[in-house]
Amino acid sequence: MKGFPATFQPGALRNSAARALEFLFLCGMMVGAFACPAVASSSETKTSLSELTPAELRSDFDRMRHMLEEVHPGLYRYSTKARMDRVFQSERSRLNRPMTKAEFWTVATETVSQIRCGHTKVSLDDASRTAMSEARKFPLRVLIENRRITVLFNDTPDTETIRPGMEITKVNGHSTAAILRRILPLVPSDGDIETGKWNEISNIFAQYYWLAFGQSTEFIVEARNGSGGKVVAHLAGVTDSERRTNHNVANAAIRAKLQELRGWSSDNLSMRFLCGGEVAEMHIGHFVGDNFSQWVETTFETL
């Protein structure tokens, strides 16, 4: 791969005895983006709830540090080498007890996030991602603005106590301020930019909560309604598949409003002709996925 030292051979790590996490480093460079091959888990049968020994944890952490120091083009762009050395040393000192892969992920990602490169991230291995997808996680989708957590959708099957627009104040006894203080260091971003962090947390809040606060399946949610009154609900967690097929009537009003705001298309990529074909209108939600490059090429050929 152009741009990386010839001595970097992550494939050789696949035969190591301790490989707790898959490390996916996307290093943004002026000549393009390069993805390093992933490093798999130490045992295909271990899930994110399985414990790894301190020796396994430190071995994986040292391998991660070696990979970063050898190939990352901007490791010291925002932090000096002396500071990053202190970060590595401090985070490694936490690996003094057995941890699950989910717990180790929080240590590894806190370390990587301090590089302050939004394209350098730590990813769970396939088994752990599957476990998280199938786990019953926080059943509300949220929007974060000004460090306030607002309910966007209620993904429980039929519980309407917590409704879109309510402000969450506590989850399982944790204040929203405490929750965000715990999650924020886990989210990478470029330099000191925080807007991307809040957007990332809003998009996958349930996953971050699952990783940062343990694998709870029941949630006591305290919220504030539009008149300022306190609302408390005991909610069961939902899986990713249940969330995708949710039809809770509590979301009907916001879904209708969102459809109105989207206008003529709710697809990520779409085009239509107006004025008898004299004008074309394109709708582009985001620039990744949905075969974006092919869509652009085909669309402009049509135009």
C-alpha positions in Angstrom: 0.0 0.0 0.0 1.4 3.3 -1.1 2.1 5.6 1.8 2.9 2.9 4.4 6.3 1.7 5.5 7.3 -1.6 3.8 7.9 -3.1 7.2 4.3 -2.8 8.2 2.8 -6.3 8.0 -0.5 -6.4 10.0 -1.4 -9.7 8.4 1.4 -11.4 10.5 -0.5 -10.4 13.6 -3.3 -12.8 12.8 -1.4 -15.8 14.2 -0.7 -14.1 17.6 -2.1 -15.7 20.7 -3.7 -12.5 22.0 -5.8 -10.5 19.5 -8.7 -9.1 21.5 -9.9 -6.4 19.1 -10.0 -5.7 15.5 -8.1 -2.4 14.9 -9.3 -0.6 11.9 -7.2 2.4 11.1 -8.4 4.7 8.4 -5.6 7.2 7.9 -6.7 10.2 5.9 -3.9 11.5 3.8 -3.6 14.1 1.0 -3.0 11.4 -1.6 -6.1 9.4 -0.5 -7.5 7.2 2.2 -5.8 3.9 3.0 -7.4 1.1 5.2 -5.1 -1.2 7.1 -6.1 -4.9 7.2 -8.0 -5.8 10.4 -6.6 -7.6 13.4 -9.0 -10.3 14.5 -9.8 -11.4 18.0 -7.7 -13.9 20.0 -10.6 -16.4 20.0 -13.4 -16.7 17.4 -15.6 -18.1 20.2 -15.1 -15.2 22.6 -17.7 -12.5 22.6 -17.5 -9.0 24.0 -18.6 -10.4 27.4 -15.7 -12.9 27.5 -12.8 -11.9 29.7 -9.2 -11.5 28.6 -6.2 -11.7 30.9 -4.1 -8.7 31.7 -1.2 -10.3 29.7 -3.5 -10.6 26.6 -4.7 -7.1 27.1 -1.3 -5.6 27.4 0.0 -7.6 24.4 -2.8 -6.3 22.2 -2.4 -2.7 23.5 1.4 -2.9 22.7 0.6 -4.1 19.2 -1.8 -1.3 18.7 0.8 1.3 19.9 3.4 -0.3 17.6 1.1 -0.1 14.6 0.2 3.5 15.3 3.8 4.6 15.8 5.0 2.9 12.7 2.3 3.9 10.2 0.1 6.7 11.4 1.0 9.9 9.3 -0.4 12.3 11.9 0.2 10.8 15.2 1.9 13.9 16.6 -0.1 16.5 14.6 -2.1 17.7 17.5 -0.2 16.2 20.4 3.5 16.1 21.0 5.3 12.8 21.2 6.0 13.3 24.9 2.2 13.8 25.5 1.3 10.7 23.5 3.9 8.7 25.3 2.2 9.7 28.6 -1.2 8.8 27.1 0.0 5.3 26.1 1.6 4.7 29.5 -1.4 5.9 31.4 -3.9 3.9 29.4 -1.8 0.8 29.5 -1.6 1.0 33.3 -5.3 0.4 33.5 -4.9 -3.1 32.0 -4.1 -4.6 35.4 -7.2 -6.8 35.7 -9.2 -9.2 33.5 -11.5 -7.2 31.2 -14.1 -8.1 28.7 -13.5 -7.1 25.1 -16.1 -4.4 25.5 -14.2 -3.0 28.5 -10.9 -3.2 26.6 -12.5 -1.4 23.7 -13.1 1.6 25.9 -9.4 1.7 27.0 -8.2 1.3 23.4 -10.6 3.9 21.9 -9.9 6.4 24.6 -6.2 6.1 23.7 -6.8 6.4 20.0 -9.2 9.3 20.4 -6.5 11.4 22.0 -4.6 11.4 18.7 -7.4 13.7 17.6 -7.7 12.2 14.1 -11.3 11.6 13.1 -10.3 8.9 10.6 -8.5 6.8 13.2 -10.9 4.5 15.1 -11.0 1.2 17.0 -13.6 -1.4 15.9 -14.8 -4.4 17.7 -14.2 -7.8 16.1 -17.0 -9.6 14.2 -18.2 -11.7 17.1 -18.5 -8.7 19.4 -20.3 -6.6 16.8 -22.7 -9.5 16.3 -23.2 -9.7 20.1 -23.9 -6.0 20.3 -26.3 -6.1 17.4 -28.3 -8.9 19.0 -28.1 -7.4 22.5 -31.1 -5.6 24.0 -29.8 -2.0 24.2 -31.1 1.4 25.1 -34.5 1.6 23.4 -34.7 5.3 22.6 -33.0 7.2 19.7 -31.8 10.6 20.7 -30.7 14.0 19.5 -28.0 15.9 21.4 -28.0 19.7 21.4 -26.1 21.9 23.8 -25.3 18.8 25.9 -29.0 18.1 26.4 -30.4 14.7 25.3 -33.7 14.8 23.6 -35.8 11.8 22.6 -36.1 11.5 18.8 -37.8 8.1 18.5 -39.2 5.6 21.0 -38.2 2.2 19.8 -40.1 0.1 22.4 -42.9 -1.9 20.9 -45.8 -0.2 22.6 -44.7 1.9 25.6 -45.7 5.5 25.0 -44.7 7.0 28.4 -41.5 8.5 26.9 -42.3 10.4 23.8 -40.3 12.2 21.1 -39.4 15.8 22.2 -38.9 14.9 25.9 -35.6 15.7 27.5 -33.9 12.8 29.2 -32.4 13.7 32.5 -31.3 10.3 33.9 -30.7 6.7 32.8 -30.4 4.0 35.4 -29.4 6.6 38.0 -26.8 8.3 35.8 -27.4 11.9 35.0 -27.2 12.9 31.3 -24.2 15.1 32.2 -22.3 12.1 33.6 -23.3 9.9 30.7 -22.0 12.4 28.2 -18.8 12.9 30.2 -18.2 9.2 30.0 -19.0 8.8 26.3 -17.4 11.9 24.8 -13.7 10.7 25.3 -14.6 7.6 23.3 -15.5 9.5 20.1 -12.7 10.5 17.7 -12.6 13.8 16.0 -10.2 16.0 14.0 -8.4 18.5 16.3 -10.6 20.2 18.8 -13.8 20.0 16.7 -16.7 18.7 18.8 -19.7 19.0 16.4 -18.9 15.7 14.8 -18.6 14.0 18.2 -22.1 15.1 19.2 -23.5 13.9 15.9 -21.8 10.6 16.2 -23.1 10.1 19.8 -26.6 11.0 18.6 -26.5 8.6 15.8 -25.4 5.5 17.8 -26.2 6.5 21.4 -27.4 3.0 22.3 -24.2 1.4 21.2 -22.0 3.8 23.1 -24.1 3.4 26.2 -23.9 -0.4 25.9 -20.1 -0.3 25.7 -19.5 2.4 28.3 -22.0 1.5 31.0 -22.2 -2.3 30.8 -24.6 -4.5 29.0 -27.9 -3.5 30.7 -31.1 -4.9 29.2 -33.5 -2.9 31.4 -33.6 0.9 31.7 -35.1 3.3 34.2 -35.4 6.5 32.2 -36.2 9.9 33.8 -37.3 12.6 31.5 -38.9 16.1 31.4 -42.0 16.7 29.3 -42.9 19.9 27.4 -44.4 21.5 30.5 -41.4 20.7 32.7 -43.0 17.8 34.5 -41.0 14.7 35.5 -41.7 11.4 33.7 -40.3 8.1 34.8 -40.5 4.9 32.7 -39.1 1.4 33.1 -38.2 0.3 29.6 -36.9 -3.0 28.2 -34.0 -2.9 25.7 -34.4 -3.7 22.0 -32.2 -5.4 19.5 -31.1 -3.7 16.3 -33.5 -5.8 14.2 -36.4 -4.8 16.5 -35.4 -1.2 16.2 -35.5 -1.3 12.4 -39.0 -2.7 12.4 -40.5 -0.5 15.1 -44.0 0.9 14.7 -44.6 2.6 18.1 -47.5 5.0 17.6 -45.7 7.5 19.9 -43.5 8.2 16.9 -46.3 8.9 14.5 -46.3 12.7 14.7 -42.5 13.1 14.3 -42.4 10.6 11.5 -45.1 12.6 9.6 -43.2 15.9 10.2 -39.9 14.4 9.0 -41.6 13.1 5.9 -43.0 16.6 5.3 -39.6 18.1 5.7 -38.0 15.6 3.4 -40.4 16.6 0.7 -40.7 14.5 -2.4 -38.0 11.9 -1.6 -37.0 10.0 1.6 -34.3 8.1 -0.2 -30.7 9.0 0.4 -30.0 9.4 -3.4 -32.7 10.4 -5.8 -33.4 12.7 -8.8 -36.5 14.0 -10.6 -37.2 16.2 -13.6 -39.3 19.4 -13.4 -40.7 21.9 -15.9 -41.1 19.4 -18.6 -37.6 18.0 -18.2 -35.9 21.4 -18.3 -34.8 21.3 -14.7 -33.4 18.4 -12.7 -33.6 18.2 -8.9 -31.3 15.9 -7.0 -31.6 14.9 -3.4 -28.4 13.7 -1.7 -28.6 12.8 2.0 -25.0 11.8 2.5 -22.0 11.0 0.4 -21.3 7.4 1.4 -23.0 4.1 0.9 -25.8 3.4 -1.5 -23.3 2.9 -4.3 -22.8 6.7 -4.3 -20.1 6.8 -7.0 -22.0 4.7 -9.4 -25.2 6.8 -8.8 -23.3 10.0 -9.5 -21.9 8.6 -12.8 -25.3 7.3 -14.0 -27.1 10.4 -13.0 -24.9 12.8 -14.8 -24.9 10.5 -17.9 -28.7 10.8 -17.8 -28.4 14.6 -17.5 
